[in-house]
Amino acid sequence: MCGIVGYIGARQAPQVVLQGLKRLEYRGYDSAGVATLAHNGEITIRRNVGKLANLEAMLADSPLTGHIGIGHTRWATHGAPSQRNAHPHLGMNGRVVVVHNGIVENFLVLREELEVEGVQFQSETDTEVIVQMVERYVEAGLEFGTAVRRTLKQLHGANAVVVMSLDHPDRLICARLGNAGGITLGIGQEEMFIASDIPAILEYTRQMVFLENRQMAQISQRDYQVMDLDGNPLTAEVHNIAWDPVSAAKGEYKHFMQKEIFEQPQAIIDTLRGRADFENGRVSLPEMNLTPELAQRIQKLFIVACGTSYYSGLAGKFLFEHIARLPTEVEYGSEFRYYNPIITEDTAVLSITQSGETADTLAASEQAQAAGATLWSIVNAFGSQSMRIADGCIPMQAGPEIGVASTKAFTTSLVDQYLLACALGELRGVLSPARLRQLIADLAQLPDLAGRVFDEDAYYQELAAHFFKAQNFLFLGRGINYPIALEGALKLKEISYIHAEGYPAGEMKHGPIALIDETMPVVAIATKDSLYEKIVSQIQQTKARGGVVIAVATEGDEAIAREADHVIYVPKTPPLLAPVVNVIPLQLLSYHIAVRRGADVDQPRNLAKSVTVE
Ligand code: AGP
């Protein structure tokens, strides 16, 4: 996903913009650029392909100055990664410059119209139609804001833009159309900031405004105004962001992913804070706006999500059906939005999303809500679209998750589903007070149980040294741990580029067992629960065919050591909460293997932290 930063104030804009882009590197990109309006009244641009270091070197050789500027990290959608396709993009006559996130779905039609009018395009990007249109309207005499609004109204698709004009050195205009990633305004002392995400500007201010869909804002050094696309002023809530800049930095860890894996016990504490009432054995989820009438009316729950969040929903199905007795279906956002699901007023849809900006999840959510479903969301990114459109929401409160590979958002979303299942179970009258009290009591020990997994980190490093050259991995699990096998496989493949598959262990005999040989390690989640004997049997079948097995087992289980080649012990955990603990060894194993392979752990190739395009 592209990153956007804008600045106007007393500081040197190029430095503020570049620093902000560095804070957004985790979003994935292939080129970057900065534009400023210098004192001599000229718009000057520096842009380069590759990492920000290349742009930084360019700026060192040929510095930019100015107190107003915009910048961008590009994740190519239209036009290959190249200097000419990198943002910012300048109008043909050099009067307007734009950075953009999203896709202008009708850009070919608009481009042809502009070419007929004599515009010469300099790039293959969809973005360039935006800047050429604004510039033509400005040159036709339209006021700057009007020129931008008229342009925006012609764009199809989800887009976020920031526009700077040669004729208006005292202001920037930004806008959000659809769900192409957010536009956040940072309100400083005699300075203003624009960013696609909080970490880019958190070191300067905590006062932030989040633009909603089809809103724009004009910012100057001392003021800002949010408005709709007809120019009508709007009042926007100013949020005080409690995150501290340090927590958005790596600290003593080598990678953001490593930091976020180790932060999970604290993230679990934070997501429980104010919600699990251990004294009275109750759950409090005020942002969910639940009532007994609503909880009893809902007869079907769809969980929609993508990637890791989808696997969290697969585990959540067990919680909602087991604890709240609520029939639950889990679907990929990209599938749900196209298969015409049966939605009635008795349907609830729960979206699970770390970024709150995933296009497939958002589209599925909005479609379900429009069809009459009650929309709930479990989201980490504060102020994101998923958080704003939901009828009820549980903020994960996991703090910024910067590593592309999702870890603490996964475990906190499992805990949040557990809390929601308990709340729904109580309101639906299917949970006795005693059962509810026990379920809440089980949560109290979870942070400590998760924390104890890290005692074995040295052993995970040994395993990684042993297996990092493998070309294929198989992950097996049963019941509520089957989604954890899927998540373990995804973690490994997305950061180490090793092919890995997750499979329900009971399915091995229906095909995958043909793959077994000594070159393909098999990770089996075999912690003590009602399916333990079954998974041990699958381990034995795998071993009988020459397979190599790494078992995740419950501490104290000595029998498993006779079956598996390697055993990772985890603390004994109540079965419904076991996925939270069982996934951590898989995260650590994947992390250490990827580090051994010299992979770019925080920014794996081809991936973005939040996929805001289809
Ligand atoms: C997980 O490690 C990946 N980064 C990816 O699958 C991610 O979970 C997916 O894109 C969904 O993102 P979201 O939770 O922000 O919606």
Residues whose N, C-alpha, C, O or C-beta is under 5 A from the ligand:
A	BS01	AGP	C306 G307 T308 S309 I352 T353 Q354 S355 G356 T358 V404 A405 S406 A608 K609 S610 V611
